[in-house]
Amino acid sequence: QVQLVESGGGLVQAGGSQRLSCAASRSIFSIRRMGWYRQAPGKQRELVASVISGGNTNYTDSVKGRFTVSRDNAKNTVYLQMNSLKPEDTAIYYCSADLTISGSWVRYWGQGTQVTVSS
C-alpha cells in the first residue's frame, strides 16, 4: 500500500506557473507508474500526465508543451510543473500510483489539491 499527499495547489492568474508535489508514504522506486489526473466541475476525471519507473512520460494533448511531470525517487515525490496556465486548467488535481497487489494492478489516489486559474 501507499498513501499519497498532494500539495502546491491554489489560485494563480492565467499565464502563470504552479508546481504540484505528491509525497508518497513509501519508496516509489519500485512503483511502476505514477500519474496526475484532474477533475473539473461536472466533468469526468482525466489523465493529465504520467511517468513510469524508467522515466518515460505521457501527457494529454491539452497540456503538452506546458506541463512537465517528473519523479524524484530519493525523495519519494512526484511533481507536476505547470506553465502557461489557462482558465480551463482549473480543476482538482489528483496524484495516483499503480502497484501490483497479489498479481493484480491496484491504483491508489491522493486526496487532491485544488488549482484555480483566473482569467
N, C-alpha and C positions, 0 to 999 in steps of 0.2 A: 504494500500500500504506500501511498504518498499523499501528503497534504500540500496544497498549493496556495500561496498567498500573493495576490496581485497588489501592486501599489503604483503610484505615479499618475493616476487619473486626475481630472479636474477640468477647469474652464480655460479655454485658450481661444485666441482670435484666429479667424481664417488666415491661412498663410503661415501660421506659426508652427512650432515644433513641440513635441512632447515625447518623453521616453517612459514606457511602462516596464515594470520589473515583475518577475514571477519567481518567488523564492520557494524552493522545494524543501520538504522536511527530511529528505534523504538524498544520497548521492544520485545525480542524474546521469552519471557516466554511462550506465547500462540501460537507460531508458531510450528505447528505440526512437520514438518520435515525440516531440513536444510542439504544441501549436498555440496560436492565438485565434480566438473566434470573437465575433461581436454580434450583438442583437440590438437592433433599433426598435423603438416602439411600434407594435403592430406588424413586425416582420419576423421571419424565421432567423434563427441563429445561423451565421455563415462563417466559413473558414476565411480568415484573413491571411495568415501566413503559418508555415510550419518549418521545422528544422529537424532533420534526423541526426542520429548519432555520428554519422560520418561527416556531417557539416552541410550536406546538400539542403537547399531551401526551396520553398514553393510559395507562391503568392497568388492571391486572387487578382484578376486583371485590373480592378479599380484602384489598387494600391501599388502596383508595380512602378518602380522608379521613385516612389515617395516613402515607402516603409521598408525597414530592414529588420529582419529577425536574426537573433544571434543567441548562442548559449555559451555560458561560462561554467564548464564542468567543475572547476576548482571552487567556485562559489555556489554551486547548486542553483544557479539562477539563469533564467531565460529573459531576454529583453526584446522589446519591440520599439524601435526608434521610428517615430512618425514625423515626417516633414511635410511641408506644404499642405497642411491640414485644410480640409473643406468642411462646410456645414454638414454635408452628407456622411461624414465620418463619425458624427455624433451617435454614440451607442454605449452599451455596457460591454466592456471587453473582458473576455474570459480566457484564462490560461488553461491548457489541457496537457495531460501526459498519458501516453499509451503504454501500458505494461501488459506482460503476459502473466496470467494467474492460472496455474494448473492447466497450461496449454491453451488457454483462451485469452483473446485480447480484451482488456478492460480499459476504459477511458476514465480518468479522474479529472475533476474540474475544480478550479478555484471559485471563490465567491463572487468574483467580478469586480471591476472598477469602472466608474462612470467617466466617460470622456465626452465633453460638450464643446463643440466648436461654434463660436458665434460669428455671424456674418458682419 
